[in-house]
């Protein structure tokens, strides 16, 4: 359709991210925008306004006077707060924009209070509770996950994290103090390996939707689900590395200095600040490790699905799926 003078054309694809997702740089710019903590400060009215702009534009209605930059800004605000498959508003702490402030507080505390058993248990539990909310809020596909499955995943991940933390804590008693500071990281890595597959067990049972290049659904694949979940586990563990590996080394050095000996209360805020600084970069960069819309060769899919695709879409060599986050 012809657009009036000075109006935005209707052919801008706001279904896709603004930057080229086949390159790491494009994905990084995309995720820096998605995880921008400033999006948390937006009011309900601002979110609604962005949602209206986006939904109208998709329906072929251009909001008068809208510029391309405003359209993209509205899209990113909309994506930051609403679930892509269900369209529901995501609970505040489950949003991608809450990742940095929430993780920096929790990780900072895990790294500060790693010496005593009760605090270790408490902060690992807080972390897994937060993870459960995030995983539930960002689950891939419209596959409803039952409350019972959620509960199982939550309890298992918390148990796994606490067991790893306490087990390693007792093992590292006789090792140099710096080694003990890395225990929380091992606990978080172990928990991710339990938590994410369990949270998304439904996808491992029934598979996730795979589509052709044009986005037509070709069926459900468990193999694609496994690949996607593995990639998410890897990127989540990588996300924790800078925040959990750099601050302990700095803090270990600082705690020997007078400043912190005289003011021990400075430890926690300093740790949280250091972690936050690492996370602001690590979160988007690790989300960008793998394309959000991942692809898998048809010949690597399950035999039944492969046969079905060869029969119905003989030319298709590669299929695509949303790997979740």
C-alpha positions as CSV (number, residue, x, y, z in Angstrom):
1,X,0.0,0.0,0.0
2,X,1.1,3.5,-0.8
3,X,2.0,5.5,2.3
4,X,1.1,9.2,2.6
5,X,3.9,11.8,2.4
6,X,6.3,11.6,5.3
7,X,4.6,8.6,6.8
8,X,6.5,5.5,7.6
9,X,6.3,2.7,5.1
10,X,4.6,-0.5,6.3
11,X,7.4,-2.8,5.2
12,X,9.8,-2.5,8.1
13,X,10.0,-5.9,9.7
14,X,9.6,-5.4,13.4
15,X,9.1,-9.1,14.0
16,X,12.8,-9.4,13.7
17,X,15.5,-7.6,15.7
18,X,16.8,-4.3,14.3
19,X,20.3,-5.5,13.8
20,X,21.6,-8.4,11.6
21,X,21.2,-11.5,13.8
22,X,23.6,-13.6,11.7
23,X,26.6,-11.7,13.2
24,X,27.8,-11.6,16.8
25,X,27.9,-7.8,16.7
26,X,24.3,-7.5,15.6
27,X,23.1,-9.9,18.3
28,X,25.1,-8.1,20.9
29,X,23.6,-4.7,20.0
30,X,20.2,-6.4,20.1
31,X,20.7,-7.9,23.5
32,X,22.3,-4.7,24.9
33,X,18.9,-3.1,24.0
34,X,16.8,-6.0,25.4
35,X,18.6,-6.2,28.7
36,X,18.8,-2.4,29.2
37,X,17.8,-2.0,32.9
38,X,16.3,1.4,32.2
39,X,13.3,-0.3,30.7
40,X,12.3,-1.3,34.2
41,X,11.6,2.3,35.0
42,X,8.9,2.7,32.4
43,X,5.3,3.2,33.6
44,X,2.4,1.0,32.7
45,X,1.1,3.8,30.4
46,X,4.4,3.9,28.5
47,X,4.3,0.2,28.0
48,X,0.7,0.3,26.8
49,X,1.6,3.1,24.4
50,X,4.5,1.1,22.9
51,X,2.3,-2.0,22.7
52,X,-0.3,0.1,20.8
53,X,2.3,1.4,18.3
54,X,3.6,-2.1,17.7
55,X,0.2,-3.8,17.3
56,X,-1.2,-1.0,15.1
57,X,1.9,-1.1,12.9
58,X,1.6,-4.9,12.5
59,X,-2.1,-4.4,11.6
60,X,-1.1,-1.9,9.0
61,X,-1.9,1.3,10.9
62,X,0.9,3.9,11.3
63,X,0.7,6.1,14.3
64,X,0.7,9.7,12.9
65,X,4.1,11.4,13.0
66,X,6.0,8.2,14.0
67,X,9.7,8.0,13.0
68,X,11.5,4.8,12.3
69,X,13.6,5.3,15.5
70,X,10.5,5.7,17.6
71,X,9.0,2.5,16.0
72,X,12.1,0.5,16.9
73,X,12.2,2.0,20.4
74,X,8.5,1.0,20.8
75,X,9.3,-2.5,19.6
76,X,12.1,-3.0,22.1
77,X,10.0,-1.6,24.9
78,X,7.2,-3.9,23.9
79,X,9.6,-6.9,23.7
80,X,11.1,-6.1,27.0
81,X,7.8,-6.4,28.9
82,X,5.6,-8.8,26.9
83,X,6.0,-12.5,26.2
84,X,6.6,-13.1,22.4
85,X,4.4,-16.2,22.2
86,X,1.6,-15.5,24.6
87,X,1.6,-11.7,24.5
88,X,1.1,-11.5,28.3
89,X,2.9,-8.9,30.4
90,X,5.9,-10.5,32.1
91,X,6.2,-10.1,35.8
92,X,8.7,-7.3,36.6
93,X,11.5,-9.5,38.0
94,X,11.1,-12.0,35.2
95,X,11.9,-9.5,32.5
96,X,15.2,-9.5,30.6
97,X,15.8,-5.9,31.7
98,X,15.7,-7.0,35.4
99,X,18.5,-9.6,34.8
100,X,21.4,-7.2,35.6
101,X,20.0,-5.5,38.8
102,X,18.6,-8.7,40.2
103,X,21.6,-10.9,39.4
104,X,24.1,-8.3,40.6
105,X,22.4,-8.1,44.0
106,X,22.1,-11.9,44.4
107,X,25.5,-12.8,43.0
108,X,27.2,-10.0,45.0
109,X,25.6,-11.5,48.2
110,X,26.5,-15.1,47.2
111,X,30.1,-14.0,46.8
112,X,30.2,-11.9,50.0
113,X,28.5,-14.5,52.3
114,X,30.2,-17.6,51.1
115,X,31.8,-18.6,54.5
116,X,28.9,-19.6,56.7
117,X,26.5,-22.4,56.0
118,X,23.2,-20.7,56.7
119,X,24.0,-17.7,54.5
120,X,25.3,-20.0,51.7
121,X,22.0,-22.0,51.8
122,X,19.9,-18.8,51.9
123,X,21.5,-17.0,49.0
124,X,21.6,-20.2,46.8
125,X,17.9,-20.6,47.5
126,X,17.2,-16.9,46.7
127,X,19.1,-17.3,43.4
128,X,17.2,-20.4,42.4
129,X,13.9,-18.8,43.3
130,X,14.8,-15.9,41.0
131,X,15.9,-18.3,38.3
132,X,12.6,-20.2,38.5
133,X,10.7,-16.9,37.9
134,X,13.0,-16.0,34.9
135,X,12.8,-19.4,33.3
136,X,9.1,-19.5,33.7
137,X,8.7,-16.0,32.3
138,X,10.9,-16.6,29.3
139,X,9.9,-20.2,28.4
140,X,9.9,-20.9,24.7
141,X,6.8,-21.7,22.7
142,X,3.2,-21.7,24.0
143,X,3.8,-25.1,25.7
144,X,2.1,-24.7,29.0
145,X,4.3,-26.0,31.9
146,X,2.4,-27.4,34.8
147,X,2.8,-26.0,38.3
148,X,3.9,-29.5,39.5
149,X,6.7,-29.5,36.9
150,X,7.7,-26.0,37.9
151,X,7.8,-27.1,41.6
152,X,10.0,-30.2,40.8
153,X,12.4,-28.1,38.8
154,X,12.7,-25.5,41.5
155,X,13.2,-27.9,44.3
156,X,15.7,-30.0,42.3
157,X,17.8,-27.0,41.2
158,X,17.8,-25.5,44.7
159,X,18.9,-28.9,46.2
160,X,21.5,-29.3,43.5
161,X,22.9,-25.7,44.1
162,X,23.0,-26.0,47.9
163,X,24.5,-29.5,47.8
164,X,27.2,-28.4,45.4
165,X,27.9,-25.2,47.4
166,X,28.1,-27.0,50.8
167,X,30.0,-30.1,49.4
168,X,32.6,-27.9,47.8
169,X,32.8,-25.6,50.8
170,X,33.8,-28.5,53.0
171,X,36.3,-29.8,50.4
172,X,38.0,-26.4,50.1
173,X,38.4,-25.8,53.8
174,X,42.1,-26.9,53.6
175,X,42.8,-25.1,50.4
176,X,43.9,-21.4,50.0
177,X,41.2,-18.9,50.8
178,X,40.9,-17.7,47.2
179,X,39.7,-21.2,46.1
180,X,36.8,-21.0,48.5
181,X,35.6,-17.8,46.8
182,X,34.9,-19.8,43.6
183,X,32.6,-22.3,45.3
184,X,29.5,-20.1,44.6
185,X,30.3,-20.2,40.9
186,X,30.5,-24.0,40.8
187,X,27.2,-24.1,42.6
188,X,25.5,-21.8,40.1
189,X,27.0,-23.8,37.1
190,X,25.7,-27.0,38.6
191,X,22.3,-25.6,39.3
192,X,22.0,-24.3,35.7
193,X,22.6,-27.8,34.4
194,X,19.7,-29.1,36.5
195,X,17.4,-26.1,36.4
196,X,17.1,-25.3,32.7
197,X,16.5,-28.8,31.4
198,X,14.0,-29.5,34.2
199,X,12.2,-26.2,33.7
200,X,11.9,-27.0,30.0
201,X,11.3,-30.7,30.4
202,X,8.1,-30.4,28.4
203,X,10.1,-29.4,25.4
204,X,12.3,-32.4,25.9
205,X,9.2,-34.6,26.0
206,X,7.1,-33.2,23.1
207,X,9.8,-31.2,21.2
208,X,9.8,-27.5,20.2
209,X,8.3,-26.2,17.0
210,X,10.6,-26.2,14.0
211,X,9.9,-24.0,11.0
212,X,11.2,-23.4,7.5
213,X,13.0,-20.2,6.4
214,X,9.6,-18.5,5.9
215,X,8.4,-19.4,9.4
216,X,6.0,-22.2,8.4
217,X,5.7,-24.8,11.2
218,X,7.0,-28.2,10.0
219,X,6.5,-30.1,13.2
220,X,8.0,-30.6,16.7
221,X,11.5,-31.8,17.4
222,X,13.1,-33.1,20.6
223,X,16.5,-33.0,19.0
224,X,16.2,-29.3,18.3
225,X,15.0,-28.8,21.9
226,X,18.1,-30.6,23.2
227,X,20.4,-28.5,21.1
228,X,18.6,-25.3,22.1
229,X,18.6,-26.1,25.8
230,X,22.3,-27.1,25.7
231,X,23.1,-23.7,24.1
232,X,21.1,-21.9,26.8
233,X,22.9,-23.7,29.6
234,X,26.3,-22.8,28.0
235,X,25.4,-19.2,27.6
236,X,24.0,-18.9,31.2
237,X,27.2,-20.4,32.6
238,X,29.3,-18.1,30.5
239,X,27.2,-15.2,31.8
240,X,28.1,-16.0,35.3
241,X,31.9,-16.4,34.6
242,X,33.0,-12.7,34.5
243,X,30.8,-11.7,37.5
244,X,31.8,-14.7,39.6
245,X,35.5,-14.9,38.6
246,X,36.7,-11.3,38.4
247,X,35.3,-9.8,41.7
248,X,36.6,-12.6,44.0
249,X,40.2,-11.9,42.8
250,X,39.8,-8.2,43.3
251,X,38.1,-8.6,46.7
252,X,40.7,-11.1,47.9
253,X,43.3,-8.5,47.3
254,X,41.3,-5.6,48.7
255,X,40.4,-7.4,51.9
256,X,44.0,-7.6,52.9
257,X,44.2,-3.8,52.7
258,X,43.5,-1.4,55.5
259,X,40.5,0.2,53.9
260,X,38.3,-2.9,54.2
261,X,39.8,-4.1,57.4
262,X,38.7,-0.8,59.0
263,X,35.3,-0.8,57.2
264,X,34.2,-4.4,56.8
265,X,30.6,-3.2,55.9
266,X,32.0,-1.9,52.6
267,X,32.6,-5.5,51.4
268,X,29.0,-6.3,50.3
269,X,28.2,-3.0,48.4
270,X,31.6,-3.1,46.7
271,X,31.1,-6.7,45.7
272,X,27.6,-5.9,44.3
273,X,29.0,-3.0,42.4
274,X,31.9,-5.0,40.9
275,X,29.5,-7.8,39.9
276,X,27.1,-5.3,38.4
277,X,29.8,-3.8,36.3
278,X,30.7,-7.3,34.9
279,X,27.1,-8.2,34.3
280,X,26.2,-5.1,32.3
281,X,28.6,-6.5,29.7
282,X,28.4,-10.2,30.3
283,X,24.6,-10.6,30.1
284,X,24.1,-9.2,26.6
285,X,27.3,-10.6,25.2
286,X,26.6,-14.1,26.4
287,X,23.0,-14.0,25.2
288,X,24.5,-13.1,21.9
289,X,26.8,-16.2,21.7
290,X,24.1,-18.2,19.8
291,X,21.5,-16.8,17.4
292,X,18.0,-16.6,19.1
293,X,16.6,-18.3,16.0
294,X,18.9,-21.3,15.8
295,X,19.1,-23.7,12.9
296,X,19.6,-27.4,12.6
297,X,20.2,-29.7,9.6
298,X,17.2,-31.7,8.6
299,X,19.3,-34.9,8.5
300,X,20.1,-34.4,12.2
301,X,16.4,-34.5,13.2
302,X,14.5,-37.5,14.4
303,X,13.8,-40.1,11.7
304,X,10.0,-39.6,11.7
305,X,10.2,-35.8,11.5
306,X,12.9,-36.1,8.9
307,X,10.8,-38.4,6.7
308,X,7.8,-36.1,7.1
309,X,9.8,-33.0,6.1
310,X,11.3,-34.8,3.1
311,X,7.9,-35.9,2.0
312,X,6.1,-32.5,2.4
313,X,8.9,-30.1,1.8
314,X,11.5,-32.0,-0.3
315,X,13.8,-29.0,-0.8
316,X,14.3,-28.2,2.9
317,X,17.8,-28.8,4.2
318,X,17.8,-26.6,7.3
319,X,15.0,-25.9,9.8
320,X,14.8,-23.2,12.4
321,X,13.6,-23.0,16.0
322,X,13.5,-20.4,18.8
323,X,16.1,-21.6,21.4
324,X,14.6,-19.6,24.3
325,X,16.9,-17.7,26.6
